[in-house]
Amino acid sequence: MQAVIVKDDQVMAWSKVEKPTAGRGEVLIRVHATAINRADLMQRRGFYPPPPGASAIMGLECAGEIAALGAGVTRWQIGDRVCALLSGGGYAEYAVAPEGSVLPVPAGLDFVQAAALPEVFATAWLNLFMEAGLQVGEKVILHAGASGVGTAAVQLCQVFGNPCFVTAGSADKVAACLALGASAGSNRKTEAFFAKASAFAGPAGIDVILDPVGGAYLQDNLKLLGMNGRLVLIGLMGGSKAEIELGLLLMKRLRVIGSTLRARPVAEKAAVMAELQARVWPAIERGDIKPIVDQVFGIEDVNAAHDLVASDQTFGKVVLSVSPS
C-alpha cells in the first residue's frame, strides 16, 4: 500500500510500505480521508513518538470502509462506512483500529467530513464531560477556540447548555466562534484575555477551563476559576513551566487535571467513543453539530497541508483526501 513517510530532512513523501493486518479485536479500514492534528506536526519533528505498539505512520483519525475483520470482531461487517480514532497510521491507504475505537459515519456526512470528527470530538468530550464532569449551566473557557478541538468544544457547549468564552488568534476567528455558539471571546494577539474573561465569569467565576496553552496562561486561569473549578490541561503550546499559587487551589478547592488521549488504554478510548455515539452522533445527524473543515488537500500534498496547519491561519480541521488506487 501507499503511505506518508517522513524522510531524514522532515520532508514527507507518499511511498510504498507494508500493508497492515487486523489482529484480534481489530478492523482494517480502507482509508478515504484522514485529518491533520498538531500532534502530527510534533511527531514529524521527532517530539511526539507513537505509543508502544502503535503504527509509526502519522495520522490519529480516518474515515473509510471496513476492508477486513480481525478475529473476534462482532460489531462490524466488511463494507461498513466508518470513522475511527487511531493511535497512528491514518496517513495511508489502509489503517488498523480496535473495533471499539470505530464509529459509523453519521448519516448525511461524506468521508471528508467524517474524518474531521474522531480526534477532536473525542478530545473535547473526554476532557469537558468525563474528566471535568461538566454540568448543564456551568461556564467554560476554551483556549484556542478556533482549533479543531476548540470548534468541537464550542459546539458541544452550545448543544449541552454551557455558556463558553473563547480565545483565538484573530478577530475573524473570534467572530467565527461566536457564530458557532460561543458567548464571548478575546483576540489573543491584540489583547490580554483576562479582563474580558473576568466580565464573562462574573462573581461566581468559571467552572471549567480547557487549555492547550499551558504555562503562559496558568496564573490567569487559576484566578478566573470559581469555587470547585476545574482546569484541564491538554497541551503545552505556551510553555511547560510556570509558578503556581497553591493558596488559590486550597481556598477555591480547585482541580488541575492533566490529560492526553493518544496513549490511553484501548478500553478507555472505547468508553469515550461509546459516549460520543450515544450523546454526540445524534446531534450531528440532526444538524445541531457539524464537522468544521477549513481546507481539503490530496494526500500527495501533505507537506503543503502541514504548512497550512503550522501557519495558525486555519479555522477547524485540515483534511487529507486519499484517492483509491
Secondary structure in CASP SS format (residue, H / E / C, confidence):
PFRMAT SS
TARGET T0000
AUTHOR 0000-0000-0000
METHOD secondary structure of the structure
MODEL  1
M C 1.00
Q E 1.00
A E 1.00
V E 1.00
I E 1.00
V E 1.00
K C 1.00
D C 1.00
D C 1.00
Q C 1.00
V C 1.00
M E 1.00
A E 1.00
W E 1.00
S E 1.00
K E 1.00
V C 1.00
E C 1.00
K C 1.00
P C 1.00
T C 1.00
A C 1.00
G C 1.00
R C 1.00
G C 1.00
E E 1.00
V E 1.00
L E 1.00
I E 1.00
R E 1.00
V E 1.00
H E 1.00
A E 1.00
T E 1.00
A E 1.00
I C 1.00
N C 1.00
R H 1.00
A H 1.00
D H 1.00
L H 1.00
M H 1.00
Q H 1.00
R H 1.00
R C 1.00
G C 1.00
F C 1.00
Y C 1.00
P C 1.00
P C 1.00
P C 1.00
P C 1.00
G C 1.00
A C 1.00
S C 1.00
A C 1.00
I C 1.00
M C 1.00
G C 1.00
L C 1.00
E E 1.00
C E 1.00
A E 1.00
G E 1.00
E E 1.00
I E 1.00
A E 1.00
A E 1.00
L E 1.00
G C 1.00
A C 1.00
G C 1.00
V C 1.00
T C 1.00
R C 1.00
W C 1.00
Q C 1.00
I C 1.00
G C 1.00
D C 1.00
R E 1.00
V E 1.00
C E 1.00
A E 1.00
L E 1.00
L C 1.00
S C 1.00
G C 1.00
G C 1.00
G C 1.00
Y C 1.00
A E 1.00
E C 1.00
Y E 1.00
A E 1.00
V E 1.00
A E 1.00
P E 1.00
E H 1.00
G H 1.00
S H 1.00
V E 1.00
L E 1.00
P E 1.00
V C 1.00
P C 1.00
A C 1.00
G C 1.00
L C 1.00
D C 1.00
F H 1.00
V H 1.00
Q H 1.00
A H 1.00
A H 1.00
A C 1.00
L C 1.00
P H 1.00
E H 1.00
V H 1.00
F H 1.00
A H 1.00
T H 1.00
A H 1.00
W H 1.00
L H 1.00
N H 1.00
L H 1.00
F H 1.00
M H 1.00
E H 1.00
A C 1.00
G C 1.00
L C 1.00
Q C 1.00
V C 1.00
G C 1.00
E C 1.00
K C 1.00
V E 1.00
I E 1.00
L E 1.00
H C 1.00
A C 1.00
G C 1.00
A C 1.00
S C 1.00
G H 1.00
V H 1.00
G H 1.00
T H 1.00
A H 1.00
A H 1.00
V H 1.00
Q H 1.00
L H 1.00
C H 1.00
Q H 1.00
V H 1.00
F C 1.00
G C 1.00
N C 1.00
P C 1.00
C E 1.00
F E 1.00
V E 1.00
T E 1.00
A E 1.00
G C 1.00
S C 1.00
A H 1.00
D H 1.00
K H 1.00
V H 1.00
A H 1.00
A H 1.00
C H 1.00
L H 1.00
A H 1.00
L H 1.00
G C 1.00
A C 1.00
S C 1.00
A E 1.00
G E 1.00
S E 1.00
N E 1.00
R C 1.00
K C 1.00
T C 1.00
E C 1.00
A C 1.00
F C 1.00
F H 1.00
A H 1.00
K H 1.00
A H 1.00
S H 1.00
A H 1.00
F H 1.00
A H 1.00
G C 1.00
P C 1.00
A C 1.00
G C 1.00
I E 1.00
D E 1.00
V E 1.00
I E 1.00
L E 1.00
D E 1.00
P C 1.00
V C 1.00
G C 1.00
G H 1.00
A H 1.00
Y H 1.00
L H 1.00
Q H 1.00
D H 1.00
N H 1.00
L H 1.00
K H 1.00
L H 1.00
L E 1.00
G E 1.00
M E 1.00
N E 1.00
G E 1.00
R E 1.00
L E 1.00
V E 1.00
L E 1.00
I C 1.00
G C 1.00
L C 1.00
M C 1.00
G C 1.00
G C 1.00
S C 1.00
K C 1.00
A C 1.00
E C 1.00
I C 1.00
E C 1.00
L H 1.00
G H 1.00
L H 1.00
L H 1.00
L H 1.00
M H 1.00
K H 1.00
R C 1.00
L C 1.00
R E 1.00
V E 1.00
I E 1.00
G E 1.00
S C 1.00
T C 1.00
L C 1.00
R C 1.00
A C 1.00
R C 1.00
P C 1.00
V H 1.00
A H 1.00
E H 1.00
K H 1.00
A H 1.00
A H 1.00
V H 1.00
M H 1.00
A H 1.00
E H 1.00
L H 1.00
Q H 1.00
A H 1.00
R H 1.00
V H 1.00
W H 1.00
P H 1.00
A H 1.00
I H 1.00
E H 1.00
R H 1.00
G C 1.00
D C 1.00
I C 1.00
K C 1.00
P C 1.00
I C 1.00
V E 1.00
D E 1.00
Q E 1.00
V E 1.00
F E 1.00
G E 1.00
I H 1.00
E H 1.00
D H 1.00
V H 1.00
N H 1.00
A H 1.00
A H 1.00
H H 1.00
D H 1.00
L H 1.00
V H 1.00
A H 1.00
S C 1.00
D C 1.00
Q C 1.00
T C 1.00
F C 1.00
G C 1.00
K E 1.00
V E 1.00
V E 1.00
L E 1.00
S E 1.00
V C 1.00
S C 1.00
P C 1.00
S C 1.00
END
